[in-house]
Amino acid sequence: MTTYIAEYKTTHKIIQIQEHSCFIWQQEGGEIDMEMLTGKIVRESSVHFFSLIAGKNYLVSTEDISVDVIKTEPFKG
């Protein structure tokens, strides 16, 4: 397993704020699986971020979140 880090931005279809952060994950070495990565970012980070911003009266849908991965590299930390 290789540990990677990604810098990314996410936007929501309705909530007018961007999340700009980094994400650390592990996968088998080789080419980075971008579909898996963007899915993990949405499920494990962004949905919680937008839910925090929106408050408990608004149900955040993962389908309304888009991810822009800026760069990735092996994590050396």
PDB file of N, CA, C and O in Angstrom:
ATOM      1  N   MET A   1       0.843  -1.189   0.000  1.00  0.00           N
ATOM      2  CA  MET A   1       0.000   0.000   0.000  1.00  0.00           C
ATOM      3  C   MET A   1       0.879   1.239   0.000  1.00  0.00           C
ATOM      4  O   MET A   1       1.917   1.285   0.659  1.00  0.00           O
ATOM      5  N   THR A   2       0.446   2.235  -0.745  1.00  0.00           N
ATOM      6  CA  THR A   2       1.143   3.515  -0.796  1.00  0.00           C
ATOM      7  C   THR A   2       0.226   4.584  -0.231  1.00  0.00           C
ATOM      8  O   THR A   2      -0.976   4.582  -0.499  1.00  0.00           O
ATOM      9  N   THR A   3       0.787   5.496   0.550  1.00  0.00           N
ATOM     10  CA  THR A   3       0.034   6.616   1.091  1.00  0.00           C
ATOM     11  C   THR A   3       0.243   7.817   0.176  1.00  0.00           C
ATOM     12  O   THR A   3       1.371   8.137  -0.198  1.00  0.00           O
ATOM     13  N   TYR A   4      -0.857   8.477  -0.181  1.00  0.00           N
ATOM     14  CA  TYR A   4      -0.835   9.640  -1.069  1.00  0.00           C
ATOM     15  C   TYR A   4      -1.473  10.832  -0.370  1.00  0.00           C
ATOM     16  O   TYR A   4      -2.207  10.680   0.606  1.00  0.00           O
ATOM     17  N   ILE A   5      -1.178  12.023  -0.889  1.00  0.00           N
ATOM     18  CA  ILE A   5      -1.835  13.248  -0.440  1.00  0.00           C
ATOM     19  C   ILE A   5      -2.325  13.993  -1.682  1.00  0.00           C
ATOM     20  O   ILE A   5      -1.656  14.008  -2.715  1.00  0.00           O
ATOM     21  N   ALA A   6      -3.492  14.605  -1.565  1.00  0.00           N
ATOM     22  CA  ALA A   6      -4.066  15.367  -2.673  1.00  0.00           C
ATOM     23  C   ALA A   6      -4.503  16.739  -2.174  1.00  0.00           C
ATOM     24  O   ALA A   6      -5.045  16.870  -1.076  1.00  0.00           O
ATOM     25  N   GLU A   7      -4.264  17.744  -2.984  1.00  0.00           N
ATOM     26  CA  GLU A   7      -4.831  19.075  -2.757  1.00  0.00           C
ATOM     27  C   GLU A   7      -6.074  19.152  -3.639  1.00  0.00           C
ATOM     28  O   GLU A   7      -6.035  18.766  -4.808  1.00  0.00           O
ATOM     29  N   TYR A   8      -7.168  19.647  -3.084  1.00  0.00           N
ATOM     30  CA  TYR A   8      -8.416  19.675  -3.855  1.00  0.00           C
ATOM     31  C   TYR A   8      -9.279  20.871  -3.463  1.00  0.00           C
ATOM     32  O   TYR A   8      -9.073  21.498  -2.424  1.00  0.00           O
ATOM     33  N   LYS A   9     -10.247  21.165  -4.321  1.00  0.00           N
ATOM     34  CA  LYS A   9     -11.310  22.130  -4.041  1.00  0.00           C
ATOM     35  C   LYS A   9     -12.630  21.447  -4.344  1.00  0.00           C
ATOM     36  O   LYS A   9     -12.744  20.700  -5.315  1.00  0.00           O
ATOM     37  N   THR A  10     -13.630  21.707  -3.506  1.00  0.00           N
ATOM     38  CA  THR A  10     -14.967  21.210  -3.792  1.00  0.00           C
ATOM     39  C   THR A  10     -15.938  22.374  -3.797  1.00  0.00           C
ATOM     40  O   THR A  10     -15.749  23.368  -3.096  1.00  0.00           O
ATOM     41  N   THR A  11     -16.969  22.234  -4.594  1.00  0.00           N
ATOM     42  CA  THR A  11     -18.049  23.216  -4.636  1.00  0.00           C
ATOM     43  C   THR A  11     -19.370  22.468  -4.516  1.00  0.00           C
ATOM     44  O   THR A  11     -19.476  21.290  -4.857  1.00  0.00           O
ATOM     45  N   HIS A  12     -20.354  23.176  -4.029  1.00  0.00           N
ATOM     46  CA  HIS A  12     -21.696  22.624  -3.883  1.00  0.00           C
ATOM     47  C   HIS A  12     -22.625  23.367  -4.826  1.00  0.00           C
ATOM     48  O   HIS A  12     -22.453  24.562  -5.067  1.00  0.00           O
ATOM     49  N   LYS A  13     -23.593  22.669  -5.349  1.00  0.00           N
ATOM     50  CA  LYS A  13     -24.533  23.234  -6.313  1.00  0.00           C
ATOM     51  C   LYS A  13     -25.312  24.426  -5.749  1.00  0.00           C
ATOM     52  O   LYS A  13     -25.636  25.351  -6.493  1.00  0.00           O
ATOM     53  N   ILE A  14     -25.614  24.420  -4.459  1.00  0.00           N
ATOM     54  CA  ILE A  14     -26.444  25.467  -3.856  1.00  0.00           C
ATOM     55  C   ILE A  14     -25.677  26.293  -2.833  1.00  0.00           C
ATOM     56  O   ILE A  14     -25.790  27.519  -2.820  1.00  0.00           O
ATOM     57  N   ILE A  15     -24.901  25.641  -1.980  1.00  0.00           N
ATOM     58  CA  ILE A  15     -24.167  26.333  -0.917  1.00  0.00           C
ATOM     59  C   ILE A  15     -23.004  27.095  -1.550  1.00  0.00           C
ATOM     60  O   ILE A  15     -22.130  26.496  -2.177  1.00  0.00           O
ATOM     61  N   GLN A  16     -22.999  28.394  -1.387  1.00  0.00           N
ATOM     62  CA  GLN A  16     -22.053  29.255  -2.095  1.00  0.00           C
ATOM     63  C   GLN A  16     -20.751  29.476  -1.322  1.00  0.00           C
ATOM     64  O   GLN A  16     -20.435  30.596  -0.922  1.00  0.00           O
ATOM     65  N   ILE A  17     -20.005  28.391  -1.122  1.00  0.00           N
ATOM     66  CA  ILE A  17     -18.688  28.462  -0.493  1.00  0.00           C
ATOM     67  C   ILE A  17     -17.872  27.297  -1.042  1.00  0.00           C
ATOM     68  O   ILE A  17     -18.428  26.254  -1.385  1.00  0.00           O
ATOM     69  N   GLN A  18     -16.556  27.470  -1.125  1.00  0.00           N
ATOM     70  CA  GLN A  18     -15.677  26.400  -1.585  1.00  0.00           C
ATOM     71  C   GLN A  18     -14.921  25.805  -0.414  1.00  0.00           C
ATOM     72  O   GLN A  18     -14.541  26.506   0.524  1.00  0.00           O
ATOM     73  N   GLU A  19     -14.711  24.508  -0.486  1.00  0.00           N
ATOM     74  CA  GLU A  19     -13.808  23.844   0.449  1.00  0.00           C
ATOM     75  C   GLU A  19     -12.486  23.673  -0.291  1.00  0.00           C
ATOM     76  O   GLU A  19     -12.457  23.100  -1.380  1.00  0.00           O
ATOM     77  N   HIS A  20     -11.404  24.158   0.282  1.00  0.00           N
ATOM     78  CA  HIS A  20     -10.064  24.005  -0.308  1.00  0.00           C
ATOM     79  C   HIS A  20      -9.210  23.349   0.766  1.00  0.00           C
ATOM     80  O   HIS A  20      -8.918  23.954   1.797  1.00  0.00           O
ATOM     81  N   SER A  21      -8.814  22.109   0.518  1.00  0.00           N
ATOM     82  CA  SER A  21      -8.145  21.355   1.570  1.00  0.00           C
ATOM     83  C   SER A  21      -7.223  20.304   0.983  1.00  0.00           C
ATOM     84  O   SER A  21      -6.945  20.300  -0.217  1.00  0.00           O
ATOM     85  N   CYS A  22      -6.749  19.406   1.851  1.00  0.00           N
ATOM     86  CA  CYS A  22      -5.950  18.267   1.396  1.00  0.00           C
ATOM     87  C   CYS A  22      -6.572  16.995   1.963  1.00  0.00           C
ATOM     88  O   CYS A  22      -7.320  17.031   2.941  1.00  0.00           O
ATOM     89  N   PHE A  23      -6.250  15.888   1.337  1.00  0.00           N
ATOM     90  CA  PHE A  23      -6.827  14.597   1.697  1.00  0.00           C
ATOM     91  C   PHE A  23      -5.721  13.551   1.615  1.00  0.00           C
ATOM     92  O   PHE A  23      -4.968  13.523   0.641  1.00  0.00           O
ATOM     93  N   ILE A  24      -5.617  12.704   2.611  1.00  0.00           N
ATOM     94  CA  ILE A  24      -4.608  11.642   2.645  1.00  0.00           C
ATOM     95  C   ILE A  24      -5.342  10.303   2.589  1.00  0.00           C
ATOM     96  O   ILE A  24      -6.321  10.093   3.306  1.00  0.00           O
ATOM     97  N   TRP A  25      -4.864   9.403   1.735  1.00  0.00           N
ATOM     98  CA  TRP A  25      -5.475   8.084   1.598  1.00  0.00           C
ATOM     99  C   TRP A  25      -4.418   7.072   1.182  1.00  0.00           C
ATOM    100  O   TRP A  25      -3.298   7.428   0.816  1.00  0.00           O
ATOM    101  N   GLN A  26      -4.801   5.804   1.248  1.00  0.00           N
ATOM    102  CA  GLN A  26      -3.917   4.716   0.827  1.00  0.00           C
ATOM    103  C   GLN A  26      -4.575   3.930  -0.284  1.00  0.00           C
ATOM    104  O   GLN A  26      -5.791   3.741  -0.307  1.00  0.00           O
ATOM    105  N   GLN A  27      -3.742   3.476  -1.205  1.00  0.00           N
ATOM    106  CA  GLN A  27      -4.207   2.562  -2.242  1.00  0.00           C
ATOM    107  C   GLN A  27      -3.004   1.776  -2.727  1.00  0.00           C
ATOM    108  O   GLN A  27      -1.862   2.107  -2.410  1.00  0.00           O
ATOM    109  N   GLU A  28      -3.268   0.737  -3.495  1.00  0.00           N
ATOM    110  CA  GLU A  28      -2.173  -0.030  -4.085  1.00  0.00           C
ATOM    111  C   GLU A  28      -1.339   0.913  -4.938  1.00  0.00           C
ATOM    112  O   GLU A  28      -1.879   1.830  -5.557  1.00  0.00           O
ATOM    113  N   GLY A  29      -0.048   0.702  -4.976  1.00  0.00           N
ATOM    114  CA  GLY A  29       0.846   1.552  -5.757  1.00  0.00           C
ATOM    115  C   GLY A  29       0.449   1.592  -7.227  1.00  0.00           C
ATOM    116  O   GLY A  29      -0.394   0.816  -7.677  1.00  0.00           O
ATOM    117  N   GLY A  30       1.063   2.499  -7.962  1.00  0.00           N
ATOM    118  CA  GLY A  30       0.755   2.625  -9.382  1.00  0.00           C
ATOM    119  C   GLY A  30      -0.065   3.872  -9.648  1.00  0.00           C
ATOM    120  O   GLY A  30      -0.009   4.841  -8.891  1.00  0.00           O
ATOM    121  N   GLU A  31      -0.817   3.839 -10.714  1.00  0.00           N
ATOM    122  CA  GLU A  31      -1.636   4.983 -11.138  1.00  0.00           C
ATOM    123  C   GLU A  31      -2.721   5.294 -10.098  1.00  0.00           C
ATOM    124  O   GLU A  31      -3.364   4.390  -9.564  1.00  0.00           O
ATOM    125  N   ILE A  32      -2.907   6.573  -9.829  1.00  0.00           N
ATOM    126  CA  ILE A  32      -3.937   6.995  -8.863  1.00  0.00           C
ATOM    127  C   ILE A  32      -5.310   6.829  -9.490  1.00  0.00           C
ATOM    128  O   ILE A  32      -5.551   7.275 -10.612  1.00  0.00           O
ATOM    129  N   ASP A  33      -6.200   6.189  -8.762  1.00  0.00           N
ATOM    130  CA  ASP A  33      -7.575   5.969  -9.199  1.00  0.00           C
ATOM    131  C   ASP A  33      -8.382   7.225  -8.864  1.00  0.00           C
ATOM    132  O   ASP A  33      -8.859   7.372  -7.738  1.00  0.00           O
ATOM    133  N   MET A  34      -8.538   8.134  -9.838  1.00  0.00           N
ATOM    134  CA  MET A  34      -9.186   9.421  -9.604  1.00  0.00           C
ATOM    135  C   MET A  34     -10.669   9.281  -9.243  1.00  0.00           C
ATOM    136  O   MET A  34     -11.185  10.059  -8.441  1.00  0.00           O
ATOM    137  N   GLU A  35     -11.339   8.317  -9.817  1.00  0.00           N
ATOM    138  CA  GLU A  35     -12.756   8.105  -9.490  1.00  0.00           C
ATOM    139  C   GLU A  35     -12.908   7.690  -8.030  1.00  0.00           C
ATOM    140  O   GLU A  35     -13.786   8.188  -7.326  1.00  0.00           O
ATOM    141  N   MET A  36     -12.054   6.780  -7.580  1.00  0.00           N
ATOM    142  CA  MET A  36     -12.074   6.358  -6.186  1.00  0.00           C
ATOM    143  C   MET A  36     -11.728   7.528  -5.276  1.00  0.00           C
ATOM    144  O   MET A  36     -12.371   7.732  -4.246  1.00  0.00           O
ATOM    145  N   LEU A  37     -10.702   8.303  -5.660  1.00  0.00           N
ATOM    146  CA  LEU A  37     -10.265   9.436  -4.850  1.00  0.00           C
ATOM    147  C   LEU A  37     -11.368  10.481  -4.704  1.00  0.00           C
ATOM    148  O   LEU A  37     -11.654  10.915  -3.588  1.00  0.00           O
ATOM    149  N   THR A  38     -11.986  10.889  -5.791  1.00  0.00           N
ATOM    150  CA  THR A  38     -13.029  11.916  -5.694  1.00  0.00           C
ATOM    151  C   THR A  38     -14.223  11.405  -4.877  1.00  0.00           C
ATOM    152  O   THR A  38     -14.836  12.174  -4.136  1.00  0.00           O
ATOM    153  N   GLY A  39     -14.553  10.130  -5.005  1.00  0.00           N
ATOM    154  CA  GLY A  39     -15.634   9.559  -4.201  1.00  0.00           C
ATOM    155  C   GLY A  39     -15.304   9.579  -2.717  1.00  0.00           C
ATOM    156  O   GLY A  39     -16.161   9.901  -1.894  1.00  0.00           O
ATOM    157  N   LYS A  40     -14.066   9.238  -2.368  1.00  0.00           N
ATOM    158  CA  LYS A  40     -13.636   9.257  -0.966  1.00  0.00           C
ATOM    159  C   LYS A  40     -13.652  10.683  -0.418  1.00  0.00           C
ATOM    160  O   LYS A  40     -14.084  10.901   0.714  1.00  0.00           O
ATOM    161  N   ILE A  41     -13.190  11.649  -1.201  1.00  0.00           N
ATOM    162  CA  ILE A  41     -13.189  13.046  -0.754  1.00  0.00           C
ATOM    163  C   ILE A  41     -14.612  13.505  -0.450  1.00  0.00           C
ATOM    164  O   ILE A  41     -14.863  14.116   0.589  1.00  0.00           O
ATOM    165  N   VAL A  42     -15.534  13.212  -1.348  1.00  0.00           N
ATOM    166  CA  VAL A  42     -16.935  13.625  -1.143  1.00  0.00           C
ATOM    167  C   VAL A  42     -17.514  12.955   0.100  1.00  0.00           C
ATOM    168  O   VAL A  42     -18.083  13.633   0.955  1.00  0.00           O
ATOM    169  N   ARG A  43     -17.378  11.639   0.212  1.00  0.00           N
ATOM    170  CA  ARG A  43     -17.999  10.893   1.316  1.00  0.00           C
ATOM    171  C   ARG A  43     -17.329  11.131   2.663  1.00  0.00           C
ATOM    172  O   ARG A  43     -18.009  11.223   3.685  1.00  0.00           O
ATOM    173  N   GLU A  44     -15.998  11.230   2.676  1.00  0.00           N
ATOM    174  CA  GLU A  44     -15.274  11.274   3.949  1.00  0.00           C
ATOM    175  C   GLU A  44     -14.926  12.673   4.422  1.00  0.00           C
ATOM    176  O   GLU A  44     -14.506  12.846   5.566  1.00  0.00           O
ATOM    177  N   SER A  45     -15.092  13.680   3.567  1.00  0.00           N
ATOM    178  CA  SER A  45     -14.731  15.040   3.967  1.00  0.00           C
ATOM    179  C   SER A  45     -15.798  16.064   3.585  1.00  0.00           C
ATOM    180  O   SER A  45     -16.394  16.702   4.453  1.00  0.00           O
ATOM    181  N   SER A  46     -16.032  16.216   2.293  1.00  0.00           N
ATOM    182  CA  SER A  46     -16.835  17.341   1.806  1.00  0.00           C
ATOM    183  C   SER A  46     -18.290  17.327   2.262  1.00  0.00           C
ATOM    184  O   SER A  46     -18.841  18.380   2.583  1.00  0.00           O
ATOM    185  N   VAL A  47     -18.913  16.172   2.298  1.00  0.00           N
ATOM    186  CA  VAL A  47     -20.312  16.138   2.740  1.00  0.00           C
ATOM    187  C   VAL A  47     -20.414  16.630   4.180  1.00  0.00           C
ATOM    188  O   VAL A  47     -21.397  17.279   4.539  1.00  0.00           O
ATOM    189  N   HIS A  48     -19.427  16.335   5.001  1.00  0.00           N
ATOM    190  CA  HIS A  48     -19.425  16.792   6.390  1.00  0.00           C
ATOM    191  C   HIS A  48     -19.144  18.295   6.475  1.00  0.00           C
ATOM    192  O   HIS A  48     -19.745  19.003   7.283  1.00  0.00           O
ATOM    193  N   PHE A  49     -18.225  18.770   5.632  1.00  0.00           N
ATOM    194  CA  PHE A  49     -17.922  20.206   5.584  1.00  0.00           C
ATOM    195  C   PHE A  49     -19.171  21.008   5.208  1.00  0.00           C
ATOM    196  O   PHE A  49     -19.527  21.962   5.900  1.00  0.00           O
ATOM    197  N   PHE A  50     -19.831  20.626   4.121  1.00  0.00           N
ATOM    198  CA  PHE A  50     -21.006  21.378   3.677  1.00  0.00           C
ATOM    199  C   PHE A  50     -22.175  21.228   4.652  1.00  0.00           C
ATOM    200  O   PHE A  50     -22.973  22.154   4.798  1.00  0.00           O
ATOM    201  N   SER A  51     -22.287  20.094   5.312  1.00  0.00           N
ATOM    202  CA  SER A  51     -23.331  19.930   6.333  1.00  0.00           C
ATOM    203  C   SER A  51     -23.080  20.855   7.521  1.00  0.00           C
ATOM    204  O   SER A  51     -24.022  21.413   8.084  1.00  0.00           O
ATOM    205  N   LEU A  52     -21.831  21.019   7.900  1.00  0.00           N
ATOM    206  CA  LEU A  52     -21.473  21.933   8.983  1.00  0.00           C
ATOM    207  C   LEU A  52     -21.831  23.366   8.615  1.00  0.00           C
ATOM    208  O   LEU A  52     -22.382  24.101   9.434  1.00  0.00           O
ATOM    209  N   ILE A  53     -21.523  23.761   7.396  1.00  0.00           N
ATOM    210  CA  ILE A  53     -21.811  25.117   6.921  1.00  0.00           C
ATOM    211  C   ILE A  53     -23.321  25.353   6.823  1.00  0.00           C
ATOM    212  O   ILE A  53     -23.821  26.398   7.238  1.00  0.00           O
ATOM    213  N   ALA A  54     -24.039  24.375   6.272  1.00  0.00           N
ATOM    214  CA  ALA A  54     -25.471  24.550   6.008  1.00  0.00           C
ATOM    215  C   ALA A  54     -26.330  24.453   7.263  1.00  0.00           C
ATOM    216  O   ALA A  54     -27.403  25.054   7.316  1.00  0.00           O
ATOM    217  N   GLY A  55     -25.893  23.726   8.252  1.00  0.00           N
ATOM    218  CA  GLY A  55     -26.692  23.530   9.457  1.00  0.00           C
ATOM    219  C   GLY A  55     -27.590  22.318   9.341  1.00  0.00           C
ATOM    220  O   GLY A  55     -27.687  21.699   8.282  1.00  0.00           O
ATOM    221  N   LYS A  56     -28.241  21.985  10.436  1.00  0.00           N
ATOM    222  CA  LYS A  56     -29.007  20.735  10.480  1.00  0.00           C
ATOM    223  C   LYS A  56     -30.344  20.782   9.758  1.00  0.00           C
ATOM    224  O   LYS A  56     -30.986  19.741   9.615  1.00  0.00           O
ATOM    225  N   ASN A  57     -30.787  21.934   9.300  1.00  0.00           N
ATOM    226  CA  ASN A  57     -32.068  22.026   8.598  1.00  0.00           C
ATOM    227  C   ASN A  57     -31.948  21.787   7.095  1.00  0.00           C
ATOM    228  O   ASN A  57     -32.954  21.821   6.386  1.00  0.00           O
ATOM    229  N   TYR A  58     -30.741  21.546   6.601  1.00  0.00           N
ATOM    230  CA  TYR A  58     -30.536  21.300   5.166  1.00  0.00           C
ATOM    231  C   TYR A  58     -29.788  19.987   4.986  1.00  0.00           C
ATOM    232  O   TYR A  58     -28.693  19.813   5.522  1.00  0.00           O
ATOM    233  N   LEU A  59     -30.373  19.070   4.239  1.00  0.00           N
ATOM    234  CA  LEU A  59     -29.765  17.772   3.971  1.00  0.00           C
ATOM    235  C   LEU A  59     -28.843  17.904   2.760  1.00  0.00           C
ATOM    236  O   LEU A  59     -29.311  18.159   1.650  1.00  0.00           O
ATOM    237  N   VAL A  60     -27.542  17.731   2.967  1.00  0.00           N
ATOM    238  CA  VAL A  60     -26.556  17.845   1.898  1.00  0.00           C
ATOM    239  C   VAL A  60     -26.495  16.532   1.129  1.00  0.00           C
ATOM    240  O   VAL A  60     -26.288  15.470   1.716  1.00  0.00           O
ATOM    241  N   SER A  61     -26.674  16.608  -0.177  1.00  0.00           N
ATOM    242  CA  SER A  61     -26.592  15.433  -1.033  1.00  0.00           C
ATOM    243  C   SER A  61     -25.199  15.341  -1.646  1.00  0.00           C
ATOM    244  O   SER A  61     -24.657  16.338  -2.123  1.00  0.00           O
ATOM    245  N   THR A  62     -24.628  14.150  -1.631  1.00  0.00           N
ATOM    246  CA  THR A  62     -23.308  13.963  -2.235  1.00  0.00           C
ATOM    247  C   THR A  62     -23.338  14.243  -3.735  1.00  0.00           C
ATOM    248  O   THR A  62     -22.313  14.596  -4.317  1.00  0.00           O
ATOM    249  N   GLU A  63     -24.490  14.093  -4.358  1.00  0.00           N
ATOM    250  CA  GLU A  63     -24.615  14.323  -5.798  1.00  0.00           C
ATOM    251  C   GLU A  63     -24.512  15.799  -6.169  1.00  0.00           C
ATOM    252  O   GLU A  63     -24.296  16.126  -7.336  1.00  0.00           O
ATOM    253  N   ASP A  64     -24.663  16.691  -5.197  1.00  0.00           N
ATOM    254  CA  ASP A  64     -24.575  18.131  -5.456  1.00  0.00           C
ATOM    255  C   ASP A  64     -23.156  18.680  -5.259  1.00  0.00           C
ATOM    256  O   ASP A  64     -22.939  19.884  -5.387  1.00  0.00           O
ATOM    257  N   ILE A  65     -22.203  17.815  -4.952  1.00  0.00           N
ATOM    258  CA  ILE A  65     -20.832  18.241  -4.674  1.00  0.00           C
ATOM    259  C   ILE A  65     -19.936  17.840  -5.846  1.00  0.00           C
ATOM    260  O   ILE A  65     -19.962  16.696  -6.300  1.00  0.00           O
ATOM    261  N   SER A  66     -19.141  18.804  -6.328  1.00  0.00           N
ATOM    262  CA  SER A  66     -18.170  18.498  -7.377  1.00  0.00           C
ATOM    263  C   SER A  66     -16.764  18.717  -6.835  1.00  0.00           C
ATOM    264  O   SER A  66     -16.531  19.612  -6.022  1.00  0.00           O
ATOM    265  N   VAL A  67     -15.835  17.891  -7.296  1.00  0.00           N
ATOM    266  CA  VAL A  67     -14.455  17.890  -6.798  1.00  0.00           C
ATOM    267  C   VAL A  67     -13.506  18.250  -7.937  1.00  0.00           C
ATOM    268  O   VAL A  67     -13.631  17.746  -9.053  1.00  0.00           O
ATOM    269  N   ASP A  68     -12.563  19.125  -7.634  1.00  0.00           N
ATOM    270  CA  ASP A  68     -11.480  19.461  -8.546  1.00  0.00           C
ATOM    271  C   ASP A  68     -10.172  19.109  -7.836  1.00  0.00           C
ATOM    272  O   ASP A  68      -9.750  19.817  -6.922  1.00  0.00           O
ATOM    273  N   VAL A  69      -9.537  18.021  -8.256  1.00  0.00           N
ATOM    274  CA  VAL A  69      -8.261  17.619  -7.663  1.00  0.00           C
ATOM    275  C   VAL A  69      -7.173  18.438  -8.339  1.00  0.00           C
ATOM    276  O   VAL A  69      -6.982  18.355  -9.552  1.00  0.00           O
ATOM    277  N   ILE A  70      -6.464  19.225  -7.548  1.00  0.00           N
ATOM    278  CA  ILE A  70      -5.439  20.132  -8.065  1.00  0.00           C
ATOM    279  C   ILE A  70      -4.124  19.392  -8.293  1.00  0.00           C
ATOM    280  O   ILE A  70      -3.530  19.501  -9.366  1.00  0.00           O
ATOM    281  N   LYS A  71      -3.667  18.643  -7.296  1.00  0.00           N
ATOM    282  CA  LYS A  71      -2.466  17.822  -7.488  1.00  0.00           C
ATOM    283  C   LYS A  71      -2.424  16.705  -6.468  1.00  0.00           C
ATOM    284  O   LYS A  71      -3.039  16.781  -5.404  1.00  0.00           O
ATOM    285  N   THR A  72      -1.686  15.671  -6.817  1.00  0.00           N
ATOM    286  CA  THR A  72      -1.506  14.521  -5.940  1.00  0.00           C
ATOM    287  C   THR A  72      -0.029  14.134  -5.955  1.00  0.00           C
ATOM    288  O   THR A  72       0.693  14.404  -6.915  1.00  0.00           O
ATOM    289  N   GLU A  73       0.400  13.497  -4.871  1.00  0.00           N
ATOM    290  CA  GLU A  73       1.760  12.968  -4.810  1.00  0.00           C
ATOM    291  C   GLU A  73       1.856  11.982  -3.666  1.00  0.00           C
ATOM    292  O   GLU A  73       1.010  11.993  -2.771  1.00  0.00           O
ATOM    293  N   PRO A  74       2.867  11.127  -3.675  1.00  0.00           N
ATOM    294  CA  PRO A  74       3.069  10.239  -2.526  1.00  0.00           C
ATOM    295  C   PRO A  74       3.309  11.060  -1.263  1.00  0.00           C
ATOM    296  O   PRO A  74       3.994  12.082  -1.298  1.00  0.00           O
ATOM    297  N   PHE A  75       2.748  10.610  -0.161  1.00  0.00           N
ATOM    298  CA  PHE A  75       2.861  11.324   1.119  1.00  0.00           C
ATOM    299  C   PHE A  75       4.141  10.886   1.818  1.00  0.00           C
ATOM    300  O   PHE A  75       4.382   9.694   2.010  1.00  0.00           O
ATOM    301  N   LYS A  76       4.944  11.849   2.190  1.00  0.00           N
ATOM    302  CA  LYS A  76       6.238  11.547   2.799  1.00  0.00           C
ATOM    303  C   LYS A  76       6.251  11.875   4.291  1.00  0.00           C
ATOM    304  O   LYS A  76       7.321  11.955   4.893  1.00  0.00           O
ATOM    305  N   GLY A  77       5.085  12.064   4.890  1.00  0.00           N
ATOM    306  CA  GLY A  77       4.991  12.475   6.278  1.00  0.00           C
ATOM    307  C   GLY A  77       5.071  11.338   7.197  1.00  0.00           C
ATOM    308  O   GLY A  77       5.006  11.520   8.413  1.00  0.00           O
TER     309      GLY A  77
END
